[in-house]
């Protein structure tokens, strides 16, 4: 991943190295056999080689008046507003959820560790990496239709994944993934609440994410941070994540508390993540720091505190008065993109937990997709006969947008939304309840909260009673 197959140098990203190590493969040997990055043996879903670019470059949003649409939406729940296709990227939200699996090598690493502290460190890195693909992704994924599904089997990465849109109002997406070696289960339900606040759009996360490491009989749960897109009216769009994420190991009582810091007045804290891991007695075992857009490190608490004390002493001596042209009123919302270019300050003795993958060279012409994201809507010959008829890859509006047919995509989007409304009215008239196909509502066994749980059976491929949604 991270390179175009036509001019691949044969180098692999850190993630590829990790996967190769887990599978006991030599990545350079694979390249000598004539394979490019991302190419795999034939898989269950029919894909032999994963594509490295989209069929058509993204369109320009510069000529579109965003304000003409959004001025009617201030303070409202955006999931109930029909948005024009110009806001979108050619992926369904179900496919966006699947991007959690891009750094699956971190789950594999957690499974391989005998020390519970090292397992928690790997799980914390995985939780941070799950939001890393959103960096510079200012396009909105398509709202899934009720009953829409998405599956992904990656034998090269060792997992399979299934998701379903289980509710439309409120919008709820449920997902389930398992290791092909039966070493982990990853599942959850997500229903983000979107609101428009004049200059920004905020996505408040709701729903529990659960990771089970079967070999160690451990379960971890957490909720994602809040995501905010700034300058939706005028200026350069930019994105930040903020809020506290608590990862709980329900077997040991250990907890990881991660603080995704808001940007701040002068952008000093932009993208920063700081936190710690504590045991069941609240003793700090290690400190975690970094940026969700870059990398994550950990060190022992004593080293971290000593470094911070020295930094404060030096910082007070170097303090200077900011120039008047950058001072803003504290009552002003600082929506301008901060000009902060510094990387994570390394603390000597720290251990690297995770580093973000390189994006393909043409990523900016592909909605800032990662190499993993580029492959998600790939539809190879013969796949239609294998996939469920509700799979995202078969959605005509997403497919046409990906191919650059914007007018057709917009008309198809309107048609699908109208078809969904008509089906809902028909069910109401006939007093027929909607029944989900692959998930059922229940209780999370670890948190005791309401959750959507996988019912099983999807990969038996009996799709005879799937709804006609396209």
Residue pairs with C-beta under 8 A, 6 or more apart in sequence:
1 13
1 15
1 16
1 37
1 38
1 357
1 358
1 370
1 371
1 372
2 13
2 37
2 357
2 358
2 359
2 360
2 371
3 9
3 11
3 37
3 52
3 358
3 360
3 371
4 52
4 53
4 360
4 361
4 362
5 36
5 37
5 38
5 39
5 49
5 52
6 52
8 31
8 36
8 37
10 28
10 31
10 37
12 20
12 27
12 37
13 357
13 358
14 355
14 357
15 102
15 103
15 105
15 357
16 27
16 37
17 27
18 105
18 106
18 108
18 109
19 25
19 104
19 105
19 108
19 156
19 157
19 158
20 26
20 27
20 30
22 105
22 108
22 109
22 112
22 158
23 158
36 49
37 52
37 371
38 49
38 50
38 52
38 371
38 375
39 48
39 49
39 50
40 47
40 48
40 49
40 50
40 154
40 155
40 156
41 48
41 155
41 156
42 48
43 153
43 154
43 155
43 156
44 153
44 155
44 160
44 386
44 459
45 151
45 152
45 153
45 383
45 386
45 387
46 380
46 381
46 382
46 383
46 386
47 375
47 378
47 380
47 383
48 380
50 374
50 375
50 378
51 374
51 375
51 378
52 360
52 371
52 374
53 360
53 362
53 366
53 374
54 90
54 366
54 367
54 369
54 374
54 402
55 402
55 403
55 404
56 402
56 403
56 404
57 365
57 366
57 404
58 89
58 139
58 365
58 366
58 367
59 86
59 404
59 406
61 86
64 84
64 86
66 87
66 232
66 233
67 233
67 234
69 83
69 84
70 196
70 232
70 233
72 81
73 81
73 196
74 196
74 197
74 198
75 195
75 196
75 197
76 195
76 196
77 193
77 194
77 195
78 194
78 195
78 196
78 201
79 143
79 169
79 170
79 171
79 193
79 194
80 169
82 417
83 140
84 410
85 397
85 401
85 406
85 409
85 410
85 413
87 139
87 140
88 139
88 140
88 141
88 142
88 401
89 137
89 139
89 140
89 141
89 367
89 369
90 142
90 367
90 377
90 398
90 399
90 401
90 402
91 141
91 142
91 373
91 376
91 377
91 392
91 398
92 141
92 142
92 143
92 144
92 148
92 150
92 392
92 395
92 398
93 141
93 142
93 143
93 144
93 171
93 173
94 144
94 148
94 149
94 150
94 163
94 164
94 165
94 173
94 175
94 392
95 141
95 150
95 373
95 376
95 377
95 392
96 141
97 163
97 173
97 175
97 190
98 150
98 152
98 161
98 163
98 175
98 376
99 130
99 133
99 370
99 372
99 373
99 376
100 130
100 186
101 152
101 154
101 157
101 159
101 161
101 177
101 186
101 372
102 129
102 132
102 133
102 357
102 370
102 372
102 373
103 125
103 126
103 129
103 130
103 132
103 354
103 357
104 157
104 158
104 159
105 157
106 122
106 123
106 125
106 126
106 129
106 354
107 122
107 123
107 126
107 179
107 184
107 186
107 211
107 213
108 158
108 183
109 122
110 118
110 119
110 122
110 123
110 126
110 213
111 179
111 183
111 184
111 213
111 215
111 216
113 119
113 122
116 216
116 218
116 249
116 252
116 254
117 254
117 277
117 285
117 286
119 213
119 216
119 218
119 249
120 220
120 247
120 249
120 254
120 256
120 277
121 277
121 286
121 288
121 298
121 351
121 353
122 353
123 211
123 220
123 247
123 249
123 256
124 247
124 256
124 258
124 275
124 277
124 288
124 296
124 353
125 296
125 353
125 354
126 211
126 354
127 209
127 222
127 224
127 245
127 247
127 256
127 258
128 258
128 273
128 290
128 292
128 296
128 354
129 354
129 356
130 224
131 224
131 225
131 227
131 241
131 292
132 292
132 293
132 356
133 370
133 372
133 373
134 227
134 239
134 241
135 239
135 292
135 293
135 356
135 368
136 238
136 239
136 368
137 239
137 367
137 368
137 369
138 229
138 237
138 238
138 239
138 368
139 367
139 368
142 395
142 397
142 398
142 413
143 171
144 165
144 171
144 173
144 392
145 165
145 168
145 395
145 416
145 420
145 469
145 470
146 165
146 167
146 168
146 420
146 424
146 434
146 469
147 164
147 165
147 390
147 434
147 436
147 437
147 466
147 467
147 469
148 164
148 165
148 390
148 391
148 392
148 395
148 469
149 162
149 163
149 164
149 165
149 388
149 390
149 391
149 392
149 437
149 438
149 458
150 161
150 162
150 163
150 391
150 392
150 393
151 160
151 161
151 162
151 163
151 387
151 388
151 391
151 458
152 160
152 161
152 376
153 159
153 160
153 161
154 160
155 180
158 179
158 180
158 181
159 177
159 178
159 179
159 180
159 186
160 177
160 178
160 180
160 459
161 175
161 176
161 177
162 175
162 176
162 177
162 438
162 454
162 458
162 459
163 173
163 174
163 175
163 176
164 173
164 174
164 175
164 436
164 437
164 438
164 439
165 171
165 172
165 173
166 172
166 173
166 174
166 189
166 436
166 439
166 441
166 452
167 191
168 420
168 424
170 191
170 193
171 191
172 189
172 190
172 191
172 207
172 452
173 189
173 190
173 191
174 187
174 188
174 189
174 190
174 436
174 439
174 452
174 453
174 454
175 187
175 188
175 189
175 190
176 185
176 186
176 187
176 439
176 454
177 185
177 186
177 187
178 184
178 185
178 186
179 185
182 214
183 213
183 214
183 215
184 211
184 212
184 213
184 214
185 210
185 211
185 212
185 214
186 209
186 210
186 211
186 212
187 209
187 210
187 453
187 454
188 207
188 208
188 209
188 210
188 451
189 207
189 208
189 439
189 451
189 452
190 205
190 206
190 207
190 209
190 224
191 206
191 207
192 203
192 204
192 205
192 206
192 227
193 203
193 204
193 206
194 201
194 202
194 203
194 204
195 201
195 202
195 204
196 232
198 233
199 230
199 231
199 232
199 233
199 333
199 335
200 228
200 229
200 230
200 231
200 232
200 333
200 335
201 228
201 229
201 232
202 226
202 227
202 228
203 226
203 227
203 228
204 226
205 223
205 224
205 225
205 226
205 227
205 243
206 223
207 223
207 451
208 221
208 222
208 223
208 444
208 447
208 449
208 451
209 221
209 222
209 223
209 224
210 219
210 220
210 221
210 444
210 446
210 451
211 219
211 220
211 221
212 218
212 219
212 220
213 219
213 220
216 251
217 251
218 249
218 250
218 251
218 252
219 249
219 250
219 251
219 445
219 446
220 247
220 248
220 249
220 250
221 247
221 248
221 250
221 444
221 446
221 447
222 245
222 246
222 247
222 248
223 245
223 246
224 245
225 241
225 242
225 243
225 244
225 245
225 260
226 241
226 242
226 243
227 239
227 240
227 241
228 239
228 240
228 241
228 242
229 237
229 238
229 239
230 237
230 238
230 239
230 240
230 335
230 337
231 237
231 238
231 335
231 336
231 337
235 335
235 336
235 337
236 337
238 337
240 262
240 263
240 270
240 271
241 260
241 271
241 292
242 260
242 261
242 262
242 263
243 260
244 257
244 258
244 259
244 260
245 257
245 258
245 260
245 275
246 255
246 256
246 257
246 258
247 255
247 256
247 257
247 258
248 254
248 255
248 446
249 255
250 446
252 279
252 280
253 279
253 280
254 277
254 278
254 279
254 280
254 285
255 277
255 278
256 275
256 276
256 277
256 278
256 288
257 275
257 276
257 278
258 273
258 274
258 275
258 288
259 273
259 274
259 275
260 272
260 273
260 292
261 269
261 272
261 273
261 274
262 269
263 269
263 270
263 334
263 338
264 270
264 334
265 328
265 330
265 334
266 322
266 326
266 334
266 338
267 334
267 338
267 339
267 340
268 340
270 338
270 340
271 291
271 292
271 293
271 294
272 289
272 290
272 291
273 288
273 289
273 290
273 291
273 292
273 296
274 287
274 288
274 289
275 287
275 288
275 289
276 284
276 285
276 286
276 287
276 288
276 301
277 284
277 285
277 286
277 288
277 298
278 284
278 285
279 285
284 301
285 301
286 298
286 299
286 300
286 301
287 298
287 299
287 300
287 301
287 304
288 296
288 297
288 298
288 353
289 296
289 297
289 298
289 299
289 304
289 344
289 347
289 350
290 296
290 297
290 344
290 353
290 354
291 343
291 344
293 356
294 343
294 344
294 355
294 356
295 344
295 352
295 353
295 354
295 355
295 356
296 352
296 353
296 354
296 355
297 344
297 346
297 347
297 350
297 351
297 352
297 353
298 350
298 351
298 353
299 347
299 349
299 350
299 351
300 349
303 347
303 348
303 349
303 350
304 347
307 347
307 348
328 334
357 370
357 371
357 372
359 368
359 369
359 370
359 371
360 366
360 369
360 370
360 371
360 374
363 369
363 370
366 374
377 392
377 393
377 398
377 399
377 402
378 393
379 393
379 394
379 399
383 393
384 394
386 461
387 393
387 394
388 458
388 461
388 463
388 466
389 463
389 466
389 468
389 470
390 437
390 466
390 467
390 469
390 470
392 398
393 399
394 470
395 416
395 470
396 408
396 409
396 412
396 416
396 470
397 409
397 410
397 412
397 413
397 416
398 409
399 409
400 406
400 408
400 409
400 412
401 409
416 469
416 470
419 469
420 469
423 467
423 469
426 432
427 433
427 434
436 452
437 465
437 466
437 467
438 454
438 455
438 457
438 458
439 452
439 453
439 454
439 455
440 452
440 453
440 455
441 450
441 451
441 452
441 453
442 450
442 451
442 452
442 453
443 449
443 450
443 451
444 450
444 451
444 453
